[in-house]
Amino acid sequence: MKKLAIIAPVLILALLVLMAACGPGAPKNTLEKIKKEGKLIIATHPVNPPFEFGSGTGVAGFDYELAEAVAREMGVKTQWIKKQFEQCFEYLQTNEVDMVVNAVTITPERTKTFLFSIPYYTTGQIIAVRKENEDIKSATDLKGKKVGVQKETTAEQFLMKMGPGELQIVQFDSPDDALFELNRKLLDAVVGDAPTVQFDIRMLTNLKLVGGLLTQEEYGVVFRPNDVELKTEVDRIIQKLKDSGELDELIKKWKLDLPVEAQAPAEPAAPAPK
């Protein structure tokens, strides 16, 4: 009887908490929750300059400033959660974050699982090699080579579509890691997002870009499939940033208006998850 006397109040308290969460004042959706709490929780993997990279204990970059502009328009503050790229989506699915901002490519496969905002940036994959390399000029020249990519990205999917056994694909946690290995002559080439690769080789002066864009891809903010209200609000703000010219200013600030001419994919490769 003593045990029941102890358990009963606990059960009553749990029931009261549940009733409060489902009461008339509880948020009806994620957007309402964000505005009620005054906080937008964002997941990112900050090893993708100039889009997102670590800055002290925080985050910086184009995506960071875009998301901060979205939060300001919503009248809330941000909380950034730094995780591995694939973990960002796990945190989104388990409701630990409100959205993912990480230069994520919008693809048919991804839209089966997630909602995406309207596109905020268009780019593609490109090849980097060492400056003395004259053998690799296009994707077809990658056959038989050792090529580095960030895992779970469109770059990896593009190379996999070239055919099994056609080349050796080496996975890395970040594009930086792959480019460092190329700089050390441990790879023949790296394929990655053009803005990030171009940004990094400004410091890795032994490397160069070859060819044009291998794919054409659009980046979007990622949401859970039921967060239609949040997507609609973020879409409205992104469109406002486009119309006002603020988005173009951010693109120029981070030198993302790249002088790289797009070209048709060198190999048949449908866009795949970033």
N, C-alpha and C positions, 0 to 999 in steps of 0.2 A: 504493500500500500504506500509505503514511503517513496518507492521508486515512481509510482504513478503520480504521486503528489508533486514530485520534482519535474516529471516529464510533461504533465499537463500545462503548466505555465509556459514552458518552452514552446510547445505546439501552438498555444494561443498567440504567443508573441510572433512566431513565424507566420501564422495566418494573418495577423494584423499587418505585418510588413508586406505580405503578398497583396492584401486588399488595398493597401496604400499605393503600391506600385501600379495597381490596375484601376485606381480610383479616378474620379472625374478630372483631377488635376494632373494626371500622369501624361507625359508626352505621347502623342498618337503615332509618331514616326521619328526617324533619326534627325531630320531637320528640326523638328520641334525640340527634341532633346538637346541638340547643339545650342539652339537659341536660349533655351531655358537655363542650361548650365553655363552658357557664355564661353564655350570651349569647343574647338574643332580639332579632333585627334587624327593625325596624319601619319601613315607609315611610309618610310623610304629607306633605300639602301644607299647611303651617301658616299659612293665611290664611283660616281659617273659624271665627272666634270665636263662641261661647265653647267650641267643641269642640276646636280646635287653632289655636294662634297662636304666633308667635315670641316667645321670652323670652331676650334676650341672644343667645347662640349656640345655645341649646337650644329646647325646645318646652314649651308649657304648655297647660292647658285640660282640659275634661271627658274627652275621649278619651285625652289623655295620662295623666291620673290613673287612668282605667280600665285602660289597658294596663299601667301600672306596678303596679297591684294584681294583675293577672294574672301578671306576671313574679315578683312577690314570692311568690305562692302556688306558682309553679313552682320557686322557689328559684334564680332566675337574675337577671342584670342585663339592662338594655336598651341597645340602640344605635339611635338614631333617625336615619333617612336622610330629609332634606328634599328633595322633588322636586316638579315640577309635577304636578297631579292625575293626568293621563293617564299620566305617566311612572311613577307609583307602581305601576301594574299591569304595565308593561313590566319593571320591576325585579323584580317578583314572578315573572313568567313566566320570567325568565332566572336565577332562583335567587340573585339578589343580595340579597334580603331574605326574611324568613320569613313576613311577613304585612303587610297594609295596614290601618291604622286611620285613617279619615278621614271619619267620618260618612257612610259609603257605604250607599246604599239597596239593600236586597235586592230584586232583580227577577227575573222569569222569564228575561229575556234574559241577564242577568249570570250566572245559575246554570248556563247552558250552558257557560260558560268557567271559572268559579271556584266554589270551595266557600265557604259563608258560615257564620258562627257563628249560634247562636240570636240573635234580636233583643235588643238592649240598650236601644233607645230608639225611641219612636214619635212621628212628627210629620207635617208636610206642607208644601206650598208656600203662599206667601201673597204678596199684592200690596202694594207700597209706592209711595206717590205723594207729591208735595209737599203741604203742608198747605192751600194755597189751592185745590188741585184739587178741584172738586166734580163733575167729569164722569165720573170713573172710580170705580165702586163695586163692580164685580164683573168676572169674566173676560170677559164679553160686551162690556163697555165698552172692552176693550183693542183691539178691531178698529179698524184704521186708525191706531193709535198706534205710537210708537217705544218699544220695551220692551227693557230691558237684562236680561241673564241671564249667569250663569257658564256657560262653554261645557262641553259634554259632561255636562250635568246633567239631572235630572228636570224642572227648571224649563224648560229649553230644549225638551225633548221634549214637555212639556205644551203649550207655545205652538205648536210645530210641528203638533200635532194639531188645532189650530184651523183649519188650512187654509192652503195656500200663497197668499201675496198678501194675506192678511187683515190682517197687521200687519207692521211692520218689527222684526225681531229683531236686537239688537245684542249680540254676544258679548264677554265679558270673561274675564280670567284668574281673577278672584276676585269674590265678591259685593261686597266692599268697593269695588272699582273701579267697579262698576255703580252703587252707591249714591252714590258721590262725584259721578259724572256726573249723576245725578238731582238731587242737591243743587245742582249748577251750572246746572240748567234745560236740560241737553242731552238729557234723556230725558223721556218722559211718565210712565213707570212702571218699576218693577223687580219681577221675580218671583224669589223665592228661598226657601231653607229658612227656615221661620218663626222658629226660635230665633236663627239668625244675623242675619236682617233685624231682628228685634226688639232684639237686642243692639246692633246698629250704630246704629239710629235713636235710641238713648238719647243718643248723642253728636251725631248729625245732627238737631238739633231742628227743622229746617224740614220734616222728613218725617213721615209717618204711615202706619199700616196701614189697609187697607180690606178689608171682607168677612171671611169665615172661611177655613179651610184649603181649598185647591183640590184637594188630594190627601191620601191617607193612606198614609204610608210608614214602613218599619221599617229601622233601621240595624243593620248587622252587621260583624264583623271578616271580612276577606277572606283566603282561602288558595288555594294551588294545588290542583287537583282530586284529586291523589294524596295530599295531606297529611291523610288521614282521622284519623290518630292525634293530630295537633296540634289539629285542629278539635274532636275529642272532649274533649281536655283543656281547651281554652279554653271550650267549652260548659259543662263541669263547674264551672269556676271562676266563670263569669258567673252560672250558676244559684245557686252558693253565695253570691255577692255579692247577688243578689236576695233569697234566703231570709234572709240575715242583716240585711237592711236597709241594707247599706253602699252599694249602688247607688242607692237612694232618697236617701241622704244626699248622695251626689255630685250627683245631679240637683238637689237643693235648694241645695247650695252654689253651683252654677253658674247658679242661677235658671232652670232648664230646665223647671220645673213651670209651664208657661205658661198664663195665663188666656185662651187662644184656643180658642173652640169649633170643633170639627171640623164640617164640613158636606160634603155630597156634591159631587163635582167639578162646577164650573159648565159645563164642556165635557167630552164623552166623551174621557177620556185615561187609557190604561192606564199603570201605573207604568213608568218607564224608568230607565236607569242614572244614578246620582248622580254 
